[in-house]
Amino acid sequence: MEKKLSVGVIGLWMGRHHLKGLVDKNIEVAAICDINPETLKKEGDLNNIQEEKRFTDWHDLLKIKEMNAVLIITPDQTHREMSEAFLAAGKHVMCEKPLALSREDLDAIIAAANKADTKFMVGQICRFTPAFRKAKEIIDAGTIGDVYFVESEYAHDYAKIMHGWRRDPLRHGVVGGGCHAVDLLRWLVGDPEEVFAYGSHKLLPMVDYDDATISVLKFPNGVIGKVFVSTGCKRPYTMRTLIYGTKGTIICDNTSDHMELYTLIEGDISVNETPEIIPVDINNHNVVHEFEVFAGHILNDTPVAMSALEGAKTVATCHAIVESAKTGKPVKPNYNFG
Ligand SMILES: NC(=O)c1ccc[n+]([C@@H]2O[C@H](COP(=O)([O-])OP(=O)(O)OC[C@H]3O[C@@H](n4cnc5c(N)ncnc54)[C@H](O)[C@@H]3O)[C@@H](O)[C@H]2O)c1
């Protein structure tokens, strides 16, 4: 069992939040890395990281003996190579979503994680978003009865950031961003058995693939669902999510300071038309809690809930949605890896 964590952070754009979280919590930062020297300097200075702990080549972190964990917050296409290398070097790894873009890379990361003696966790951040955690708590308490319909969306305008690695056709909007909504629903109600989807392409002319996709999903236990993904939408970022149960309904998202809970009037079969308003923190990148969970797995040697397989199943569902929109046919996600 590890006694103390000494952490490296690779990729300092989204990763700047992770780094700040570590520094704020007094976690030892063994190294920071970014191929962009200006970003490295900026974040290093902001967080008082010593010069000798700053690197532009991630391979250098492999040699740091005292570093026992690493956070990989770099473009999706780098996740496999870095994860394999750090796991092989005996480090604990937390890697951003989507786990990887291709089936081959998903298989390779699962194999590397299974072989390693260290922990591997995928960073599906919605599982730490306060409103979504509260929704899960309400469902698990049975407050809305038996869930029969779930819907979520990933509506996020990429018009200004659709360049470089994000234009890779493998990084279809459903995989790159839509994986958040898909993962959220998988976490709430299980692995979809079949999906059907339509796509549209009117917003992002710089890519050759759809920028809006609607999918319907058949979940286990008679639950049906819907996921809408738009990566060019003209509205502020949101992941509006509805969960319908036999005794009530939850309406929430990741960008509001409250959620709505509808439940039945006591002793009646009708719903109370005034919802309970539940205040929630707006924290759609709750990287501090995410890290606490990762650290807990390392320090207490517990099985990782957000394992490589979990991350891969989410991407497999996204792949099925993309395939269905292309072929016009229902697709069963393939969860058999390796
Ligand atoms: N959890 C979330 O909600 C969330 C949000 C945004 C991005 N992400 C994920 O985080 C990862 C990074 O996304 P981003 O938005 O920060 O991307 P970005 O392109 O904006 O920034 C990536 C950073 O990593 C650096 N970098 C790139 N290649 C590198 C390499 N080989 N070695 C070291 N540094 C390298 C870049 O210089 C840059 O500073 C992606 O996997 C993305 O899908 C997750």
Ligand as a Chemical Component Dictionary entry (heavy atoms), coordinates in Angstrom:
data_LIG
# 
_chem_comp.id                   LIG 
_chem_comp.type                 NON-POLYMER 
_chem_comp.pdbx_formal_charge   0 
_chem_comp.three_letter_code    LIG 
# 
loop_
_chem_comp_atom.comp_id 
_chem_comp_atom.atom_id 
_chem_comp_atom.alt_atom_id 
_chem_comp_atom.type_symbol 
_chem_comp_atom.charge 
_chem_comp_atom.model_Cartn_x 
_chem_comp_atom.model_Cartn_y 
_chem_comp_atom.model_Cartn_z 
_chem_comp_atom.pdbx_ordinal 
LIG N1  N1  N 0  -13.278 16.086 -18.278 1  
LIG C1  C1  C 0  -13.660 17.040 -19.107 2  
LIG O1  O1  O 0  -14.736 17.587 -18.989 3  
LIG C2  C2  C 0  -12.733 17.443 -20.185 4  
LIG C3  C3  C 0  -12.824 18.721 -20.739 5  
LIG C4  C4  C 0  -11.932 19.064 -21.744 6  
LIG C5  C5  C 0  -10.995 18.146 -22.184 7  
LIG N2  N2  N 1  -10.954 16.898 -21.655 8  
LIG C6  C6  C 0  -9.979  15.915 -22.121 9  
LIG O2  O2  O 0  -8.695  16.298 -21.624 10 
LIG C7  C7  C 0  -7.693  16.027 -22.594 11 
LIG C8  C8  C 0  -6.986  17.339 -22.955 12 
LIG O3  O3  O 0  -7.929  18.255 -23.474 13 
LIG P1  P1  P 0  -7.628  19.830 -23.517 14 
LIG O4  O4  O 0  -8.937  20.479 -23.722 15 
LIG O5  O5  O -1 -6.785  20.233 -22.369 16 
LIG O6  O6  O 0  -6.770  19.898 -24.855 17 
LIG P2  P2  P 0  -5.911  21.128 -25.396 18 
LIG O7  O7  O 0  -5.446  20.761 -26.765 19 
LIG O8  O8  O 0  -6.657  22.402 -25.208 20 
LIG O9  O9  O 0  -4.667  21.160 -24.405 21 
LIG C9  C9  C 0  -3.809  20.048 -24.321 22 
LIG C10 C10 C 0  -2.549  20.474 -23.567 23 
LIG O10 O10 O 0  -1.648  19.377 -23.583 24 
LIG C11 C11 C 0  -0.410  19.763 -24.166 25 
LIG N3  N3  N 0  0.107   18.606 -24.899 26 
LIG C12 C12 C 0  -0.322  18.128 -26.096 27 
LIG N4  N4  N 0  0.382   17.038 -26.437 28 
LIG C13 C13 C 0  1.257   16.821 -25.428 29 
LIG C14 C14 C 0  2.250   15.841 -25.209 30 
LIG N5  N5  N 0  2.497   14.882 -26.095 31 
LIG N6  N6  N 0  3.003   15.929 -24.081 32 
LIG C15 C15 C 0  2.771   16.916 -23.173 33 
LIG N7  N7  N 0  1.835   17.885 -23.337 34 
LIG C16 C16 C 0  1.082   17.814 -24.450 35 
LIG C17 C17 C 0  -0.726  20.960 -25.043 36 
LIG O11 O11 O 0  0.400   21.794 -25.239 37 
LIG C18 C18 C 0  -1.835  21.637 -24.248 38 
LIG O12 O12 O 0  -1.332  22.528 -23.268 39 
LIG C19 C19 C 0  -8.426  15.378 -23.766 40 
LIG O13 O13 O 0  -8.376  13.992 -23.637 41 
LIG C20 C20 C 0  -9.857  15.859 -23.623 42 
LIG O14 O14 O 0  -10.802 14.996 -24.207 43 
LIG C21 C21 C 0  -11.789 16.549 -20.642 44 
# 
loop_
_chem_comp_bond.comp_id 
_chem_comp_bond.atom_id_1 
_chem_comp_bond.atom_id_2 
_chem_comp_bond.value_order 
_chem_comp_bond.pdbx_ordinal 
LIG N1  C1  SING 1  
LIG C1  O1  DOUB 2  
LIG C1  C2  SING 3  
LIG C2  C3  SING 4  
LIG C2  C21 DOUB 5  
LIG C3  C4  DOUB 6  
LIG C4  C5  SING 7  
LIG C5  N2  DOUB 8  
LIG N2  C6  SING 9  
LIG N2  C21 SING 10 
LIG C6  O2  SING 11 
LIG C6  C20 SING 12 
LIG O2  C7  SING 13 
LIG C7  C8  SING 14 
LIG C7  C19 SING 15 
LIG C8  O3  SING 16 
LIG O3  P1  SING 17 
LIG P1  O4  DOUB 18 
LIG P1  O5  SING 19 
LIG P1  O6  SING 20 
LIG O6  P2  SING 21 
LIG P2  O7  DOUB 22 
LIG P2  O8  SING 23 
LIG P2  O9  SING 24 
LIG O9  C9  SING 25 
LIG C9  C10 SING 26 
LIG C10 O10 SING 27 
LIG C10 C18 SING 28 
LIG O10 C11 SING 29 
LIG C11 N3  SING 30 
LIG C11 C17 SING 31 
LIG N3  C12 SING 32 
LIG N3  C16 SING 33 
LIG C12 N4  DOUB 34 
LIG N4  C13 SING 35 
LIG C13 C14 SING 36 
LIG C13 C16 DOUB 37 
LIG C14 N5  SING 38 
LIG C14 N6  DOUB 39 
LIG N6  C15 SING 40 
LIG C15 N7  DOUB 41 
LIG N7  C16 SING 42 
LIG C17 O11 SING 43 
LIG C17 C18 SING 44 
LIG C18 O12 SING 45 
LIG C19 O13 SING 46 
LIG C19 C20 SING 47 
LIG C20 O14 SING 48 
# 
